[in-house]
C-alpha cells in the first residue's frame, strides 16, 4: 500500500504541475525522483529546521511552517533535474502537495492513524527526550459540541463513527445520557463542567439591568472574561497542570489555546502546545486545502437540500456561514487534534479539555440528523481515532472521555411556522411608538464572533451610533437562545412582577399566551411567587401546585426544578418564554432562525452524553446539571492512582 501511495502521489504531483504556476516538472521520471527526495528531506531536514526556527514559528503563530515547507520543495527542485519551483511556486507548490495528499489518501483510504501520530511524535522527538515520565494517568476530555445521546447512537448505527462504535462494541467504553441545566447551551454547560459553577447564566445572551441594561453574551470576548471571573474559584477541572484548547472557558488552566475567555491574552498564541501543530510538514497548506474543500462540500449541501426539498430548512445561510463552518469544522478541528496529540505524546499535562464545534455549527443550519451532520461526525470520529492512536507514543497513560455539553432539537423556526418573530409579537403588544430592541440573529455560537467581527465592525462604522442609541432608548429588549425567549423591560432597574406587567402592559401576558407557538411563560408574582403560565393552566413553582392543565407536562420530569433554579438567578428576564414542543415529532420552534436549536427545554437539546471507560462504573450515577459532571470528573482525576 505504501508503494502504491507513493506512486500515485508522484502521478498527482506531475499532473498538478501541468496546471499551476510556479511549479514545473518536465516528465514523470523527474516527478518520481522529486517525490522521493521530498520524503528524504522531510525525514532528515525538517527536524533540523524546526530546531533552529522555533522563534520564527512562534512569532508567526506556526504559519511560518508553510514557508519552511516551500523551502523544502524549492531545495528538492534545485537538486532534481527537470523540476523548477520559483515565483508563485513558493505558495502554490505546498498547496499542490497538500491537495495531492488529500486526494491520494482519500482514494486509497490510507489516512493511517498510526502514521499520523508517529509523524507528530517524530517532530516532537527532542521535547519527549527531555520530558520526564509520569506514572499517574492523565485525562483527556473530548467534547463534541451539540451532539445529543440519541443522535450519537444513530451515527454509530449508521456507521458514521466507526471508532466510537468499536470502543462500545468491545466493551471498553459505555455511553451515558446526562441532563443539562436551563439553559441548554455551551455558556452554561462549559461553565459548569470546567468550573463547577454556572449560576447566574440564564441563557446564551441576557440583560444585566444593574449595568445600564448591558446585553451580556457568553461568546463576547470581554463578556466571557468577566463571566469566568464570576464563576471561577481557582479549582476548575484543569486547575492542576491542565490545558484548555478551543473552549469557551479555561477551567482555571494556565496553558490555553484559542480559549474565548482569555482570547485577549496574546500569550496563548505562544504556548508550547502549538509545537505539535507545526511539527508536521505541510500542515498549514493541508488545512488551507481542507478549508477550500469544505466550502465546496457546503455548496453541495445547499444544492442537495434545495433539490430534495428538505424540510425544515434554512433557505438563506448567507456568505459568512461558509467561513463560520470552515472555521469550526476544519481549522479549529485540526488545531485541537494536533494539540491534544502533542500533549498526550509529551505527557506533561494532567488534564486536557478540547471542543469540536463542527457538528453544532452544521446541525444549526442543516438539521440535527441531516446527512451533512453524519459527514461532519465521521470526520470528528477520524480525529478521535488519531488521538487514541497517539497513546502508543506517549510517556504516560491517559484516560480519554468523549462527551457533549448539550444536544439539539430539530424543528421549523417560530417565524417559519407562524409568520412572525418573537420580537414582532412583543412589539405589537407594546404601546404604539414604544421603542423595542431585539437580538434574535442566528446563534453565533462560540467562535462565530471571530469570523463575523470584521464585517460587524464595518457595519457599526457605517451605521455610526444609531444602533447603540436605539438600544439605549428601547423600553423593551427581546433576546433568544434557541426556543428560549427572554423579555426585559428596561426602564425598571429590577425584575417586574406579574402584577406590575399587567398594570403597565395589560395586553402583554394575554397576548403572548394566545400565540400558538408559545409553550409557556415564567413570571414572578408578588403574591404567589414564581408561576409558569400557559393558555390552559398554571404551575406554581413555590409549592408545586397546578391549576388546569400542567404547562410543564411535556417538558421533562425535571422542568420545574430547572425553572426554580433559573428563577433564583440575578439576571432572569421579566418574562421567560418557552416555545411549543411537539412530543410526537420531537420538535421545537426556535426563536432564532435555526432549524437545529438549543438553549431551552424540550427534546434532545437537554440530553447530551458522556462516553467513558467502562472501569469508571458510572452506570448508577444520576447526572443532572453540568456542575454534577464537574464533580464526577474531578472525583476521577483526584482518585487516579493507577491505570488499567
N, C-alpha and C positions, 0 to 999 in steps of 0.2 A: 504494500500500500504506500510506503514511503517513497519508493521509486516512482510509482505512478503519480503521486502528488508532486514530486519534483519535476517529472516530465511535463505534466500539464501546467505547472507553474511557469516553466520555460516557454511553453507554447503560448500561454496567456501574455507573458511579458513581450514576446515577439509581436503578437497580434496588436496589442495595445500601442506599441511603439509606432505602428503604422498610422495612428490617428491623432496622437497628442504631440504638441510642440515641445521641443527641448529634450526629447529622448529619441535617439535614432539608433536602430540595430539593423545592420546590413543583411544578416542572414540568420537562419535558425541555429546553425552551429555556434555562432557568436552568442546567441541568446542562451544556449545551454552552458557555455563557459561562463557567461556573465552571471547566470543564476547560481552556479556552483561557487563562484568567487564571493558573491554576496553572502552566502551562508558561511563561508570560511571567515570573512571579515567580521561578520556579526559574532561569531564564536570567539575570535581572537581579539579583535579591536574594540568591540563595544564595551566590555568591562573596563578597559583602559580609559576610553573616552568618558565613561561615567565617573571614574575616579578623579579625573583632572578637570571636569567641567561641572562639578557639583554646585558651585556658587552660581554659575551661569544658568543652570537648570532651575535652581530655586528662584533666582531673580526673574526668570520668565515663567514662573509657575509650572515648569515642566514642558512648556511649549517649545523650549529650545531643543528638545529631543527630536522634533520634526526636522530641524536643520542638521542635527547630527546624523539622522537617517539619510538625508540628502547628501551629506558629505561622503558617507559610505558608498552610496550609489555612484557618486561622481568619481571617487577613488577607484572603484571597480571598473568604471568606463575608461579610465586612463590606462589601466593595465591590460584590458581585453581589447584586441584589435577589432575594428568594425562596430564599436559601441561608442556613442557620444552622448554626454549629458552636459548641457550648457543652457544659459539663459533661463527660460521658463522651466527647464528641466529640474531646477532646484526646488520647484513647487510641484510640478506635475509628476515627476518620477516617483517620489514617495507615495503620492496618491494612487498612482498606477499600480505600484507594488501591493499596496493595501487592498485595492479593488480586486486585483487578480487573486490575492489570498482569500478574500471573502468568497469569491465565485468558485474557486477550486475546492475549498473546504466544504462549501455548500453542496456542490455537485457530487463530490466523493464521500461526503458525510464523515470527514476525518478531523473534525474540530476537537481533537483529543484533549480531555481534561487533564490527564497526567502530563502531557507535553506542555500544556498551557501553564500548569503550576510549576513544572520543572524549569521553564524558561524564566519565570519570575524569581524562583529560588536561585538560579544561576546569577541573575542580575544583582541579587542581594547577598551574594556569597561572602563578601568582605564583612558585611554587617553581621551575618549569622555567626561567623567565626569569632567575632568579638563579644557577642551577647552570651550571657550566662544561661544555664539551663534551669528551669523551674520545675519542681516536681508537682506542685499543686496545680490541678487543672484550671484552665481559663474558661471563659464563657463568651460565646458569640451569639448575639440576638439579631436575626434577620427578619425585618418587618416587611411584609407585602401590604402596602397601604390600600385600604378599602376593600380587601377580599374577605367575603363572608365565609363561614364554615360550609354553608351549603354549596356555594359556587366552587370552593376548593375541592370538595368531594366530586362535584360534577366535572371539573377539569381533570382530576385523576382518573375518573371513569372514562372520559373521552380520550385519554392517552396524551393529553397536552402537557402533563407534568410527570414524566416517567421516573425522574429522580425521586420525587416525593412518594410516588406510588411504590417504588421499590423499598423505600425505608419503612413504609407501613406494612407492605406485604411480608417482609422478612421478620416483622415483629420488633424491630429495633426502635421504632417510633410509634407514638399514638397521637391521635387528633382529638382535641377537646374544645368544645364551644364555650365561650365565656360571654358575659353580658356587659355592654358598655353603660356608662352613665348617660344622663341627659346633660349636655348634648353629645350625640354620637359623631364626633369629628376629631381630627388629629390634634387640634389645640388642646382639648380637654383630655384626650386619651394619652398623648405622649407626656403631658404634664403629670398625669397620674402614674404612668408606667415608669418614667425616668426620674421623677422627683418624689413620688409618693404623695402628691398633693395636687388636686385640680379644683380646689374650692374657688368660688367667685369667677368661674369661666362658664357663663350661661349659654354661650354659642360661639360660632367662629368669629362673629363680629358683635359688638354690643356698644351701648352708650354709657359713658361714665358721666352721670349728671353732676357729680361733685367736681368735675374738672371741665366746666364750661361746655357740657354736652359733647365732649370729645368722643368720636367713634373709634373704638379700640379694635384692632384686627390682630388675630393670632399670628398672621404672617407679615404684619407690619414690622419693618426692620427695627425701628425704635420701640414699638409696642411689645414685640416678642422679648426683647431685652428686659423691659420693665416687668412683664409678666413673670419671667424667670426669677427676678429678684424677689417677687412676692411669694412664689411657691417654693423656693429653694431654702433648705436648712443646712446645706453643706453635706448631706448624707444621701445624695442621689445614687441611682443604680450604678453609675460609672465613677463615683467619687474616689474610689481606691484604685489608682493606676488604671483608669479606663480610657476609652476612646470613643468619641461620637463622630459619625460620618453621615453627612447629608440628612440631618434630623432637624426638628423644629427647636428642640431644647438640648442642653448639654448633658443633663443627668449629673451635673457637677464634675464633668470630666475636664481635665486641664489640656487635653490634646483633642482638638476639634477641627474638622474639615467641612466647610460649607454647612455649618450649623447656623440656623437663622437667628437665634438669639444673640449670637456673637459675630454676626456677619460683618459688623463694622470693624472688628478686630483684625487688622491686616496680618497679625502674627500667624493666624491659622493657615494663611497661604504659604507659609514657610515651614509647615510641620514636617518632621522626619517621615511621617506616614505616607507622604507623597512619593517616597522613594520607590515603592512598588509600582507606581504608575509609570514613571519614566525609566524603570529598569528594563522594560521590554521594548526593543526597537520597533519603529513604525507605529507605535501606539496612537499618537496624535492623528496621524494620517488614517489609521484604521477607524478611529472614532468619527473623523470627518466623512469618510466613505459611508459608514453605517448611518450617520445622520442624513446624508443625501438619500440613501435607500429608504429610510423611514419616511421621508417626505413622499416618496413615490408610493409607498405602502398606504399612507394616509389618503392619497389621491385615489388609489384603487378602492379603499374602504368607502369613500364618499360615493364613488360611482356605483359600487355594489349595493349600498343601501338605497340609493335612488332607483336603480334598475329593479330591485326586488321589492320596492315599496315597503321597506322595513318600518314597522310601527311598534311603539312610538320612535320617532327620530327627530333630531335637530336638523332643520333644513339649511341652516346657515351656521357653520362652525367658525367661519372667519379666517383671515390670513394669519393672525397672530397665533392661532391654535397650532399651525404647523410647527412653529418654533417652540411653543409650550410642550407639545407632545414629544418632539425630538429631544428637548432638554431633559424631560422626565424619563423618557423611555430609552434613550441612548446614552447621553452624556453623563447624567447622574448615575445611571445603572452601571456603566463601565467604571467610572471613578470609584464607586462604592465597592465593586467587586475586586478591583486591583488592590485597593487599600486594605480591605479585610484579609485578602490572601497574604499580603505583606505582613500584616500584624500577626497572623497565625504562624507564618514561617519564622519570623523573628522571635515570637513567643514572649514578648516583654509585657504585653497588655493582659491584665487580669479579666477585663470585661470590655467587649466592643459591641456597639449597637449601631446598626445602619438601617436605612429605609429605602425600599424600592417603590418609587412613586408611579411607575408607568401604568400599572393596571388601573389605579384610581383615576388617573387622568383620562384614559381612554374609555373606561366604563361610564364616566360622567357624560360623555358625548356620544357614545355608541350604544349604551345599554349594558347591563351587568353581565349578560350571558351571550353577547354578540360574538360571532366568530372572531372578530378582531381582538376581543379580550382574551380568548384562548390562545391566539397567536402571541400576544404580549406575555401571557403566563408561561408559555413554552420557552420564551427567551429568558425569563427570570429563572425558571427551573434549570436551564443550562448553566446559568451563573452560580446557582446554588450547588450544582454538581461540581463545578470547578473549585468552589470554596471547600467542599468536602474532600476533594482530591488533594488539596494543598496540605491537609493534616499530615499526610505521609512525609512531608518535608519540614514539619515544624519541630521545634526544640522542646515542646511540652504538649501534653494532651489538651484538647479543647472539647467542651460540650457545645453543640450547636443546636439552637432552638429557633424554629421558624414560627412567626406569629403575625397577626394583623391587629390594627388598632381599632378598627370598626369595619362594618360591611357597607353595602349599598343596597337600596331598594329601588326597583325599576318603576317606571310609570310615566305617562304623558304629564307634562307640567300643568300647573294650575291654570296658566294663561291658555295653553293649548286646549284644555278641557272646557273652560268656562268663558273664554274670550276676554278676560280682564286679569291684570296682575293684582297682587295684594295691595300694592301702592295705589292703584286706580280705585280699588274697592274702598280703601280707607279715605281717599281723597273725596269721594262723593258723599261720604258720611260726615265730613267736616263742614263747618260753616263756610259759605261761599267766600272766596278770595283768601282763605286762611292758608298760609304757606306750609308746604309739606316737602320733606327731603327723603329720598329713598336710595338704598344701595342694594339692589336685587340682581346685580350683574352675576354672570356665571361665576361660580365659586372658584376664585383664583387660589386654589389650594396651594399652600406651601410655597414652592419656588416659582410659581407663576408670576409673582410680582416682579421678580428679577427680569423675566422675559419681557414683561409689559412696561417696565419702568421707563425706558427711553421714550416710547411713544406717548405714555401718560404724561411725562414731563413736558413734552412739546404741546400736548393738548392744554395743559394748565397755563402755559405761557400764552397760547393763542386766546384762551378764554379770559386771561387776566385773573382778577379776583372774584369774578361773578359767581363761580361755584362755591367758594368759601362764604361769600356774602349770602348766597341762597341757603346754605347750611345754617348759618348763624340766625337768619331771620325765620327759619322754619319753626312752627309751633308743634309739629309732629315729625318724627323720624321713623321710617319703616325699614327694617333690615330682615335678612333671612339667612338661615343655614339649612339648606335642603327644604324639607317640608315643615320646618320650624320657623315661624314668623315672630318678629319682635316689634312691638309698637310702643314708642316712648313719646310722652307729651312734655315738651322741653321747657316750658316756662315755669314749671314747678320743680324745685330742687330735690324732690323726693318722689317716691313711688305713689301714684294716686290710688285711692281706694275705689272699689266698685261704686260706692255711693257718690263719690266725687265725680267719677267719669260720667255716670248717669245724669248728674246735675249739669255739668259743663257741656257734655256731648250726648244729649239724650237719645240720639239715633245710633250711636256707635255700637254698643253691645248687641242690640236687637238686629241691627243691620248685618253685622258680622255673622251672627248665628243663623241668619236667613240664607246665607250663601251655601250652596250645595257642597262646595269643595272644602268647607271648614269642618274639621272633625270635632274640635273642642277649643275652648278658651280657658286660660287660667288667669284669674284676677284675685285681688286681695280685698276682702270685705272688712270694713271697720268693726262690724258686729259679729261676724261668723268666721273670721279668719280666711284662709285661702280656699277658694272654690273653683272647681272645674265645671264649666258650663257647656252644654250642647243645646241644640234646638229641642231635645226631648227629655232632658234630665239634668240633674246636678249631682256632683260628688263633693262632699265636704271633707277636705283633706285633714282637718283638725281631728275629727273623730270617726273618719271612715264611714260616714253615713251617705246613703243615696236616696235622692228623690226622683221618681220617674225612672227612665232608663239610665243605666250606668254609662256615662260618656267614655269611660276607660275600658269598657268590656273587651274591646278588640285590640287594645294596645299593649297587651302583655301583663302578666301577673304582678310585675314589679313597677308598673307605670305610676301608681300612686306614690310609692316610695321615692322614685326618681323625681317626681314633681315636688314632693315635700322638700327634698334636698335642694333643688333648684330654687324653690321659693325662699329659702333661707339666705341666698346669695345677696351680695351688696348691689349688684347691677341687674337684677331681674327686671324685665320690662313692665311697664304699666299693664299691658295686655300681652300675654303669651298666646300665640295662635298655633294650633297644630292642624295640618291639612287632614283630609279624609284618608282612611286606609281601607283598601279593598282586600279583605282576607282571602277571598276566593282566588283572585288574580295575583295576590301578594304585591300590590301596587300602592304607591302614594302619589300625591300631586305636589311636586316641588314648587316652591315659590320662586326659585331661581330657574333659569332656562337650561335645565339639565335633566336628561331622561334617566340617568342613574344618580341618585342623590343620597345624602346622609346628613345628619345633624339633629334630626328629631326622633320621634317614636314611630314604630310600625314596620314590621317585616325584618328583612335581613340586615338592615343598617345597624341594628343593635346586637348582632350576633357574629362577632369575629371568632377567631380560633387561636389556639396555641398548639403547635405540633412539637412534641417534646420527647426526649429519650425515655423509653419505657421504664427504665430503672428509677425515674423520678417519682413514680407512683402518685399521679395526680387524679386517679380515677374517681375518688370520692371527694375531691376538693370542689366546693362550690365557689365559683369565681364571679362575683358581681361587682363591677366597677373597676376602673383602671388602677386605683390605689391598691386594690387587692392583688392585681397582677404584680405590682411592685413588691408587695410583701412576699408573694410566692417566690419570685426570682431572687430577692435578697436572701431569703432563707436558704436557697440552693447555693448561692455564692458564698455565704458565710459558713455554710456547713460542708463545703467541698474540701475533702482531705485526700481522697484517692480517686483514681479513675478506673472504671470497669470497662 
